[in-house]
């Protein structure tokens, strides 16, 4: 008899409150690095650690069209090696910031 192991993908929901992006707790958390991935006008501008922070503030950012999501690190090899990649685990928030 063979055993089939399935891995559930982590999930996070993002929502916009004013000029702040709020995240929920991670469902099916792998316990690896989480980061905010922030684009402004189509260009990657920030990769910010998100494990300890449940929000991302746009208040101090320059005007532009923003897209924000969360990513989590996934190992693809041995945990003792740096083999892996970041996977998107949330919905994307799009926001037009005007100053």
N, CA, C and O atoms as a GROMACS GRO file, in nm:
protein
  396
    1UNK      N    1   0.084  -0.117   0.000
    1UNK     CA    2   0.000   0.000   0.000
    1UNK      C    3   0.089   0.124   0.000
    1UNK      O    4   0.183   0.133   0.078
    2UNK      N    5   0.058   0.218  -0.087
    2UNK     CA    6   0.138   0.341  -0.092
    2UNK      C    7   0.064   0.454  -0.023
    2UNK      O    8  -0.059   0.458  -0.020
    3UNK      N    9   0.141   0.545   0.030
    3UNK     CA   10   0.084   0.661   0.098
    3UNK      C   11   0.101   0.783   0.009
    3UNK      O   12   0.210   0.809  -0.042
    4UNK      N   13  -0.005   0.856  -0.008
    4UNK     CA   14   0.001   0.979  -0.086
    4UNK      C   15   0.002   1.096   0.011
    4UNK      O   16  -0.088   1.111   0.094
    5UNK      N   17   0.105   1.179  -0.001
    5UNK     CA   18   0.116   1.296   0.085
    5UNK      C   19   0.079   1.418   0.002
    5UNK      O   20   0.138   1.444  -0.102
    6UNK      N   21  -0.018   1.491   0.049
    6UNK     CA   22  -0.055   1.615  -0.019
    6UNK      C   23  -0.015   1.731   0.069
    6UNK      O   24  -0.024   1.724   0.192
    7UNK      N   25   0.029   1.837   0.007
    7UNK     CA   26   0.070   1.955   0.081
    7UNK      C   27  -0.028   2.067   0.050
    7UNK      O   28  -0.053   2.099  -0.066
    8UNK      N   29  -0.082   2.126   0.153
    8UNK     CA   30  -0.176   2.234   0.136
    8UNK      C   31  -0.101   2.365   0.124
    8UNK      O   32  -0.011   2.394   0.204
    9UNK      N   33  -0.136   2.443   0.025
    9UNK     CA   34  -0.070   2.571   0.002
    9UNK      C   35  -0.114   2.673   0.108
    9UNK      O   36  -0.233   2.684   0.137
   10UNK      N   37  -0.018   2.748   0.165
   10UNK     CA   38  -0.055   2.854   0.258
   10UNK      C   39  -0.143   2.959   0.190
   10UNK      O   40  -0.130   2.982   0.069
   11UNK      N   41  -0.231   3.020   0.267
   11UNK     CA   42  -0.321   3.123   0.213
   11UNK      C   43  -0.334   3.238   0.310
   11UNK      O   44  -0.340   3.220   0.432
   12UNK      N   45  -0.337   3.359   0.253
   12UNK     CA   46  -0.355   3.482   0.330
   12UNK      C   47  -0.450   3.570   0.251
   12UNK      O   48  -0.446   3.573   0.128
   13UNK      N   49  -0.536   3.642   0.321
   13UNK     CA   50  -0.624   3.740   0.255
   13UNK      C   51  -0.573   3.880   0.287
   13UNK      O   52  -0.539   3.911   0.401
   14UNK      N   53  -0.570   3.965   0.184
   14UNK     CA   54  -0.532   4.104   0.201
   14UNK      C   55  -0.654   4.191   0.179
   14UNK      O   56  -0.740   4.160   0.097
   15UNK      N   57  -0.659   4.302   0.253
   15UNK     CA   58  -0.766   4.401   0.232
   15UNK      C   59  -0.707   4.540   0.252
   15UNK      O   60  -0.607   4.558   0.322
   16UNK      N   61  -0.770   4.636   0.190
   16UNK     CA   62  -0.726   4.775   0.197
   16UNK      C   63  -0.811   4.850   0.298
   16UNK      O   64  -0.934   4.846   0.294
   17UNK      N   65  -0.744   4.920   0.390
   17UNK     CA   66  -0.811   5.007   0.487
   17UNK      C   67  -0.741   5.142   0.483
   17UNK      O   68  -0.633   5.158   0.539
   18UNK      N   69  -0.801   5.238   0.415
   18UNK     CA   70  -0.736   5.368   0.397
   18UNK      C   71  -0.613   5.352   0.310
   18UNK      O   72  -0.622   5.307   0.196
   19UNK      N   73  -0.497   5.390   0.364
   19UNK     CA   74  -0.370   5.373   0.292
   19UNK      C   75  -0.286   5.263   0.357
   19UNK      O   76  -0.163   5.270   0.357
   20UNK      N   77  -0.353   5.164   0.412
   20UNK     CA   78  -0.285   5.053   0.479
   20UNK      C   79  -0.340   4.921   0.425
   20UNK      O   80  -0.462   4.904   0.412
   21UNK      N   81  -0.250   4.829   0.393
   21UNK     CA   82  -0.287   4.694   0.351
   21UNK      C   83  -0.279   4.606   0.475
   21UNK      O   84  -0.175   4.601   0.542
   22UNK      N   85  -0.387   4.537   0.506
   22UNK     CA   86  -0.395   4.451   0.624
   22UNK      C   87  -0.397   4.306   0.577
   22UNK      O   88  -0.464   4.272   0.480
   23UNK      N   89  -0.322   4.219   0.647
   23UNK     CA   90  -0.323   4.077   0.614
   23UNK      C   91  -0.384   3.996   0.727
   23UNK      O   92  -0.380   4.037   0.843
   24UNK      N   93  -0.440   3.882   0.692
   24UNK     CA   94  -0.489   3.787   0.792
   24UNK      C   95  -0.373   3.699   0.836
   24UNK      O   96  -0.263   3.707   0.780
   25UNK      N   97  -0.397   3.616   0.936
   25UNK     CA   98  -0.298   3.515   0.973
   25UNK      C   99  -0.286   3.416   0.857
   25UNK      O  100  -0.378   3.402   0.776
   26UNK      N  101  -0.174   3.347   0.851
   26UNK     CA  102  -0.150   3.252   0.742
   26UNK      C  103  -0.217   3.119   0.775
   26UNK      O  104  -0.190   3.059   0.879
   27UNK      N  105  -0.304   3.074   0.686
   27UNK     CA  106  -0.364   2.941   0.698
   27UNK      C  107  -0.268   2.841   0.634
   27UNK      O  108  -0.210   2.870   0.529
   28UNK      N  109  -0.250   2.726   0.695
   28UNK     CA  110  -0.161   2.621   0.645
   28UNK      C  111  -0.016   2.673   0.637
   28UNK      O  112   0.053   2.652   0.537
   29UNK      N  113   0.027   2.739   0.742
   29UNK     CA  114   0.158   2.804   0.748
   29UNK      C  115   0.271   2.702   0.748
   29UNK      O  116   0.272   2.609   0.830
   30UNK      N  117   0.366   2.719   0.657
   30UNK     CA  118   0.485   2.633   0.652
   30UNK      C  119   0.591   2.678   0.752
   30UNK      O  120   0.686   2.605   0.779
   31UNK      N  121   0.576   2.798   0.808
   31UNK     CA  122   0.673   2.849   0.905
   31UNK      C  123   0.798   2.908   0.843
   31UNK      O  124   0.897   2.930   0.913
   32UNK      N  125   0.796   2.933   0.714
   32UNK     CA  126   0.913   2.992   0.647
   32UNK      C  127   0.893   3.142   0.629
   32UNK      O  128   0.792   3.198   0.672
   33UNK      N  129   0.990   3.205   0.566
   33UNK     CA  130   0.988   3.351   0.550
   33UNK      C  131   0.868   3.398   0.468
   33UNK      O  132   0.832   3.339   0.366
   34UNK      N  133   0.805   3.507   0.517
   34UNK     CA  134   0.695   3.572   0.445
   34UNK      C  135   0.739   3.714   0.415
   34UNK      O  136   0.801   3.780   0.499
   35UNK      N  137   0.706   3.762   0.296
   35UNK     CA  138   0.742   3.901   0.264
   35UNK      C  139   0.633   3.968   0.181
   35UNK      O  140   0.560   3.904   0.104
   36UNK      N  141   0.625   4.101   0.200
   36UNK     CA  142   0.540   4.185   0.116
   36UNK      C  143   0.615   4.208  -0.014
   36UNK      O  144   0.734   4.239  -0.011
   37UNK      N  145   0.548   4.194  -0.125
   37UNK     CA  146   0.605   4.223  -0.257
   37UNK      C  147   0.527   4.341  -0.313
   37UNK      O  148   0.407   4.331  -0.338
   38UNK      N  149   0.597   4.454  -0.331
   38UNK     CA  150   0.531   4.580  -0.364
   38UNK      C  151   0.580   4.632  -0.498
   38UNK      O  152   0.700   4.652  -0.519
   39UNK      N  153   0.486   4.653  -0.589
   39UNK     CA  154   0.515   4.713  -0.720
   39UNK      C  155   0.456   4.853  -0.724
   39UNK      O  156   0.345   4.877  -0.675
   40UNK      N  157   0.530   4.946  -0.782
   40UNK     CA  158   0.478   5.081  -0.809
   40UNK      C  159   0.495   5.108  -0.957
   40UNK      O  160   0.606   5.100  -1.009
   41UNK      N  161   0.386   5.139  -1.024
   41UNK     CA  162   0.387   5.166  -1.168
   41UNK      C  163   0.454   5.054  -1.247
   41UNK      O  164   0.528   5.078  -1.342
   42UNK      N  165   0.426   4.929  -1.206
   42UNK     CA  166   0.475   4.812  -1.276
   42UNK      C  167   0.617   4.768  -1.244
   42UNK      O  168   0.664   4.669  -1.299
   43UNK      N  169   0.686   4.839  -1.154
   43UNK     CA  170   0.824   4.804  -1.118
   43UNK      C  171   0.830   4.760  -0.973
   43UNK      O  172   0.767   4.819  -0.886
   44UNK      N  173   0.906   4.653  -0.948
   44UNK     CA  174   0.925   4.605  -0.811
   44UNK      C  175   1.003   4.710  -0.732
   44UNK      O  176   1.114   4.747  -0.771
   45UNK      N  177   0.945   4.759  -0.622
   45UNK     CA  178   1.011   4.864  -0.543
   45UNK      C  179   1.043   4.823  -0.400
   45UNK      O  180   1.132   4.882  -0.339
   46UNK      N  181   0.974   4.723  -0.345
   46UNK     CA  182   1.001   4.682  -0.208
   46UNK      C  183   0.977   4.532  -0.190
   46UNK      O  184   0.883   4.475  -0.245
   47UNK      N  185   1.065   4.471  -0.112
   47UNK     CA  186   1.046   4.336  -0.060
   47UNK      C  187   1.066   4.350   0.090
   47UNK      O  188   1.179   4.368   0.137
   48UNK      N  189   0.957   4.341   0.166
   48UNK     CA  190   0.961   4.374   0.309
   48UNK      C  191   0.919   4.251   0.391
   48UNK      O  192   0.816   4.191   0.362
   49UNK      N  193   0.999   4.213   0.493
   49UNK     CA  194   0.958   4.102   0.579
   49UNK      C  195   0.818   4.124   0.637
   49UNK      O  196   0.785   4.235   0.679
   50UNK      N  197   0.737   4.018   0.639
   50UNK     CA  198   0.598   4.032   0.682
   50UNK      C  199   0.558   3.934   0.791
   50UNK      O  200   0.442   3.934   0.832
   51UNK      N  201   0.648   3.851   0.837
   51UNK     CA  202   0.612   3.750   0.937
   51UNK      C  203   0.557   3.815   1.065
   51UNK      O  204   0.455   3.770   1.118
   52UNK      N  205   0.622   3.920   1.114
   52UNK     CA  206   0.582   3.982   1.240
   52UNK      C  207   0.489   4.102   1.223
   52UNK      O  208   0.437   4.154   1.322
   53UNK      N  209   0.468   4.146   1.100
   53UNK     CA  210   0.389   4.267   1.078
   53UNK      C  211   0.266   4.233   0.994
   53UNK      O  212   0.278   4.180   0.884
   54UNK      N  213   0.148   4.265   1.046
   54UNK     CA  214   0.023   4.231   0.980
   54UNK      C  215  -0.031   4.341   0.891
   54UNK      O  216  -0.145   4.334   0.846
   55UNK      N  217   0.050   4.444   0.864
   55UNK     CA  218   0.006   4.552   0.776
   55UNK      C  219   0.125   4.610   0.700
   55UNK      O  220   0.240   4.597   0.742
   56UNK      N  221   0.093   4.676   0.589
   56UNK     CA  222   0.192   4.750   0.510
   56UNK      C  223   0.133   4.888   0.486
   56UNK      O  224   0.024   4.901   0.431
   57UNK      N  225   0.207   4.991   0.527
   57UNK     CA  226   0.160   5.130   0.514
   57UNK      C  227   0.202   5.191   0.383
   57UNK      O  228   0.319   5.185   0.345
   58UNK      N  229   0.107   5.251   0.314
   58UNK     CA  230   0.136   5.327   0.192
   58UNK      C  231   0.143   5.477   0.221
   58UNK      O  232   0.171   5.556   0.131
   59UNK      N  233   0.118   5.517   0.346
   59UNK     CA  234   0.107   5.659   0.381
   59UNK      C  235   0.232   5.740   0.345
   59UNK      O  236   0.219   5.855   0.303
   60UNK      N  237   0.350   5.684   0.359
   60UNK     CA  238   0.474   5.757   0.332
   60UNK      C  239   0.530   5.731   0.193
   60UNK      O  240   0.642   5.772   0.163
   61UNK      N  241   0.455   5.665   0.109
   61UNK     CA  242   0.503   5.629  -0.025
   61UNK      C  243   0.467   5.738  -0.126
   61UNK      O  244   0.368   5.810  -0.108
   62UNK      N  245   0.547   5.751  -0.231
   62UNK     CA  246   0.514   5.849  -0.336
   62UNK      C  247   0.391   5.808  -0.416
   62UNK      O  248   0.350   5.692  -0.413
   63UNK      N  249   0.334   5.902  -0.486
   63UNK     CA  250   0.215   5.876  -0.569
   63UNK      C  251   0.248   5.772  -0.676
   63UNK      O  252   0.362   5.761  -0.721
   64UNK      N  253   0.146   5.696  -0.716
   64UNK     CA  254   0.163   5.598  -0.821
   64UNK      C  255   0.060   5.488  -0.809
   64UNK      O  256  -0.022   5.486  -0.717
   65UNK      N  257   0.064   5.395  -0.905
   65UNK     CA  258  -0.025   5.278  -0.904
   65UNK      C  259   0.050   5.164  -0.835
   65UNK      O  260   0.157   5.124  -0.881
   66UNK      N  261  -0.006   5.112  -0.727
   66UNK     CA  262   0.058   5.007  -0.648
   66UNK      C  263  -0.014   4.875  -0.666
   66UNK      O  264  -0.136   4.869  -0.678
   67UNK      N  265   0.066   4.767  -0.666
   67UNK     CA  266   0.016   4.630  -0.658
   67UNK      C  267   0.094   4.562  -0.549
   67UNK      O  268   0.217   4.568  -0.547
   68UNK      N  269   0.023   4.497  -0.457
   68UNK     CA  270   0.088   4.438  -0.341
   68UNK      C  271   0.035   4.297  -0.320
   68UNK      O  272  -0.085   4.271  -0.334
   69UNK      N  273   0.126   4.205  -0.286
   69UNK     CA  274   0.088   4.068  -0.251
   69UNK      C  275   0.184   4.017  -0.145
   69UNK      O  276   0.283   4.082  -0.112
   70UNK      N  277   0.155   3.900  -0.092
   70UNK     CA  278   0.244   3.833   0.003
   70UNK      C  279   0.302   3.709  -0.062
   70UNK      O  280   0.235   3.639  -0.138
   71UNK      N  281   0.428   3.683  -0.030
   71UNK     CA  282   0.496   3.563  -0.078
   71UNK      C  283   0.553   3.487   0.041
   71UNK      O  284   0.585   3.545   0.145
   72UNK      N  285   0.564   3.355   0.024
   72UNK     CA  286   0.626   3.271   0.126
   72UNK      C  287   0.733   3.184   0.062
   72UNK      O  288   0.717   3.136  -0.050
   73UNK      N  289   0.844   3.166   0.134
   73UNK     CA  290   0.954   3.083   0.087
   73UNK      C  291   0.915   2.937   0.093
   73UNK      O  292   0.856   2.890   0.190
   74UNK      N  293   0.948   2.866  -0.013
   74UNK     CA  294   0.924   2.722  -0.017
   74UNK      C  295   1.054   2.652  -0.056
   74UNK      O  296   1.112   2.680  -0.161
   75UNK      N  297   1.099   2.562   0.031
   75UNK     CA  298   1.217   2.483   0.000
   75UNK      C  299   1.183   2.381  -0.108
   75UNK      O  300   1.076   2.320  -0.105
   76UNK      N  301   1.274   2.363  -0.202
   76UNK     CA  302   1.253   2.262  -0.305
   76UNK      C  303   1.356   2.151  -0.294
   76UNK      O  304   1.352   2.054  -0.370
   77UNK      N  305   1.447   2.165  -0.200
   77UNK     CA  306   1.549   2.063  -0.178
   77UNK      C  307   1.566   2.042  -0.029
   77UNK      O  308   1.471   2.056   0.048
   78UNK      N  309   1.686   2.009   0.009
   78UNK     CA  310   1.718   1.988   0.149
   78UNK      C  311   1.708   2.120   0.226
   78UNK      O  312   1.743   2.225   0.174
   79UNK      N  313   1.660   2.113   0.350
   79UNK     CA  314   1.651   2.234   0.433
   79UNK      C  315   1.789   2.289   0.466
   79UNK      O  316   1.800   2.406   0.505
   80UNK      N  317   1.894   2.209   0.453
   80UNK     CA  318   2.029   2.258   0.483
   80UNK      C  319   2.089   2.335   0.367
   80UNK      O  320   2.196   2.392   0.380
   81UNK      N  321   2.022   2.337   0.255
   81UNK     CA  322   2.070   2.410   0.138
   81UNK      C  323   1.976   2.527   0.109
   81UNK      O  324   1.862   2.528   0.157
   82UNK      N  325   2.022   2.623   0.033
   82UNK     CA  326   1.939   2.738  -0.004
   82UNK      C  327   1.866   2.712  -0.134
   82UNK      O  328   1.868   2.796  -0.225
   83UNK      N  329   1.801   2.599  -0.145
   83UNK     CA  330   1.726   2.565  -0.265
   83UNK      C  331   1.578   2.591  -0.240
   83UNK      O  332   1.518   2.535  -0.149
   84UNK      N  333   1.522   2.676  -0.322
   84UNK     CA  334   1.381   2.705  -0.308
   84UNK      C  335   1.342   2.827  -0.386
   84UNK      O  336   1.419   2.880  -0.465
   85UNK      N  337   1.219   2.872  -0.361
   85UNK     CA  338   1.169   2.990  -0.430
   85UNK      C  339   1.053   3.048  -0.350
   85UNK      O  340   0.995   2.981  -0.265
   86UNK      N  341   1.020   3.173  -0.380
   86UNK     CA  342   0.905   3.238  -0.319
   86UNK      C  343   0.781   3.210  -0.403
   86UNK      O  344   0.785   3.215  -0.526
   87UNK      N  345   0.669   3.182  -0.334
   87UNK     CA  346   0.540   3.159  -0.399
   87UNK      C  347   0.440   3.261  -0.346
   87UNK      O  348   0.438   3.290  -0.227
   88UNK      N  349   0.357   3.315  -0.435
   88UNK     CA  350   0.250   3.405  -0.391
   88UNK      C  351   0.148   3.325  -0.312
   88UNK      O  352   0.106   3.217  -0.353
   89UNK      N  353   0.109   3.380  -0.196
   89UNK     CA  354   0.013   3.310  -0.110
   89UNK      C  355  -0.111   3.395  -0.081
   89UNK      O  356  -0.195   3.356  -0.001
   90UNK      N  357  -0.122   3.510  -0.147
   90UNK     CA  358  -0.236   3.598  -0.119
   90UNK      C  359  -0.299   3.649  -0.248
   90UNK      O  360  -0.247   3.630  -0.358
   91UNK      N  361  -0.412   3.714  -0.229
   91UNK     CA  362  -0.471   3.790  -0.339
   91UNK      C  363  -0.383   3.914  -0.363
   91UNK      O  364  -0.304   3.951  -0.276
   92UNK      N  365  -0.398   3.977  -0.479
   92UNK     CA  366  -0.324   4.101  -0.508
   92UNK      C  367  -0.416   4.220  -0.485
   92UNK      O  368  -0.532   4.219  -0.524
   93UNK      N  369  -0.360   4.320  -0.421
   93UNK     CA  370  -0.432   4.446  -0.400
   93UNK      C  371  -0.375   4.549  -0.496
   93UNK      O  372  -0.254   4.569  -0.501
   94UNK      N  373  -0.461   4.614  -0.571
   94UNK     CA  374  -0.422   4.724  -0.660
   94UNK      C  375  -0.477   4.853  -0.601
   94UNK      O  376  -0.592   4.858  -0.556
   95UNK      N  377  -0.393   4.957  -0.602
   95UNK     CA  378  -0.433   5.083  -0.540
   95UNK      C  379  -0.366   5.200  -0.610
   95UNK      O  380  -0.246   5.196  -0.638
   96UNK      N  381  -0.443   5.303  -0.639
   96UNK     CA  382  -0.390   5.425  -0.700
   96UNK      C  383  -0.370   5.527  -0.589
   96UNK      O  384  -0.467   5.573  -0.528
   97UNK      N  385  -0.245   5.563  -0.563
   97UNK     CA  386  -0.212   5.658  -0.457
   97UNK      C  387  -0.184   5.794  -0.519
   97UNK      O  388  -0.093   5.808  -0.601
   98UNK      N  389  -0.261   5.892  -0.480
   98UNK     CA  390  -0.244   6.028  -0.533
   98UNK      C  391  -0.203   6.120  -0.420
   98UNK      O  392  -0.252   6.108  -0.308
   99UNK      N  393  -0.114   6.211  -0.450
   99UNK     CA  394  -0.066   6.309  -0.350
   99UNK      C  395  -0.101   6.448  -0.392
   99UNK      O  396  -0.070   6.544  -0.322
   0.00000   0.00000   0.00000
